[in-house]
């Protein structure tokens, strides 16, 4: 369902905010993993690989479709991944906010691996 023209204009700005926030979050998580010296370099590499693979799927799903007809779906993903605040979303029409009101925020969290020691 396409959103109102006024919401579409606001969506474009919200999308920029959310995309920057998404990318900064991935970079921060990558830095945290890379600096986690309790894990071996190989374990950290594996975590980085999984992080980028998983987040790449999310960035495609959330940001690649860029049209008025897909904007509400994209907003739902942005809210789900906690990329926009309620204050930022308040610029949208009541109709648009109602369409995304049931989304449960699920911020990203790193899933740490337990390093498996392999015998030589």
C-alpha positions as CSV (number, residue, x, y, z in Angstrom):
1,X,0.0,0.0,0.0
2,X,1.5,3.3,-1.0
3,X,1.9,6.0,1.6
4,X,0.7,9.6,1.4
5,X,2.9,12.0,-0.7
6,X,3.6,14.0,2.5
7,X,4.8,10.8,4.3
8,X,6.9,9.8,1.3
9,X,8.9,13.0,1.5
10,X,9.4,12.5,5.2
11,X,10.2,8.8,4.6
12,X,13.1,9.8,2.4
13,X,14.7,11.7,5.3
14,X,13.9,9.0,7.8
15,X,15.5,6.4,5.5
16,X,18.8,8.4,5.4
17,X,18.8,8.6,9.2
18,X,18.0,4.9,9.6
19,X,20.6,3.8,7.0
20,X,23.4,5.8,8.7
21,X,22.4,4.4,12.1
22,X,22.3,0.9,10.6
23,X,25.8,1.2,9.1
24,X,27.3,2.9,12.2
25,X,25.9,0.0,14.3
26,X,27.5,-2.6,12.1
27,X,30.8,-0.8,12.2
28,X,30.6,-0.5,16.0
29,X,29.8,-4.2,16.3
30,X,32.6,-5.1,14.0
31,X,35.0,-3.0,16.0
32,X,33.8,-4.6,19.3
33,X,34.3,-8.1,17.8
34,X,37.7,-7.3,16.3
35,X,39.0,-5.9,19.6
36,X,37.7,-8.9,21.7
37,X,41.1,-10.3,22.5
38,X,39.7,-13.1,24.6
39,X,38.8,-14.8,21.4
40,X,41.3,-16.1,18.8
41,X,41.7,-14.2,15.6
42,X,40.0,-17.1,13.8
43,X,36.9,-16.9,16.1
44,X,36.7,-13.2,15.7
45,X,36.9,-13.6,11.9
46,X,34.1,-16.1,12.0
47,X,32.0,-13.7,14.0
48,X,32.7,-10.8,11.6
49,X,31.8,-13.0,8.7
50,X,28.5,-14.0,10.2
51,X,27.8,-10.4,11.3
52,X,28.3,-9.0,7.8
53,X,26.4,-11.9,6.2
54,X,23.4,-11.5,8.5
55,X,23.3,-7.7,8.4
56,X,23.7,-7.7,4.6
57,X,20.4,-9.6,4.4
58,X,18.8,-7.0,6.7
59,X,20.1,-4.1,4.7
60,X,18.8,-5.5,1.5
61,X,15.4,-6.2,3.0
62,X,15.1,-2.9,4.7
63,X,16.7,-0.4,2.3
64,X,16.9,-1.8,-1.2
65,X,13.2,-1.4,-2.2
66,X,12.8,2.3,-2.5
67,X,9.3,3.2,-3.6
68,X,6.1,4.6,-2.2
69,X,4.5,1.2,-2.4
70,X,7.2,-0.4,-0.2
71,X,7.8,2.5,2.2
72,X,5.6,1.2,5.0
73,X,7.2,-2.2,4.8
74,X,10.6,-0.6,5.0
75,X,9.5,1.6,7.9
76,X,8.3,-1.6,9.8
77,X,11.8,-3.1,9.3
78,X,13.5,0.1,10.5
79,X,11.4,0.2,13.6
80,X,11.9,-3.6,14.2
81,X,15.6,-3.1,14.1
82,X,15.3,0.0,16.4
83,X,16.8,2.4,13.8
84,X,14.3,5.2,14.3
85,X,13.1,6.9,17.5
86,X,9.5,7.6,18.3
87,X,10.3,11.3,18.1
88,X,11.7,10.8,14.6
89,X,8.6,8.8,13.6
90,X,6.3,11.5,15.0
91,X,6.7,13.5,11.8
92,X,4.6,10.9,9.9
93,X,0.9,11.1,9.5
94,X,-1.3,9.4,12.1
95,X,-2.3,6.9,9.4
96,X,1.3,5.9,8.7
97,X,2.1,5.7,12.4
98,X,-0.9,3.4,12.9
99,X,0.4,1.1,10.2
100,X,3.7,0.5,12.1
101,X,2.4,0.8,15.6
102,X,2.3,-3.0,16.2
103,X,6.0,-3.5,15.3
104,X,8.0,-4.9,18.2
105,X,11.5,-3.3,18.5
106,X,14.2,-5.9,18.5
107,X,17.6,-4.0,18.6
108,X,20.6,-5.9,17.4
109,X,22.7,-7.7,19.9
110,X,26.0,-9.5,19.3
111,X,25.9,-13.2,19.7
112,X,29.2,-14.2,21.2
113,X,30.7,-17.6,20.2
114,X,32.2,-20.0,22.6
115,X,35.6,-20.7,21.1
116,X,36.1,-24.4,20.4
117,X,39.6,-25.6,20.9
118,X,40.6,-28.1,18.2
119,X,43.2,-30.7,19.0
120,X,46.3,-30.4,16.8
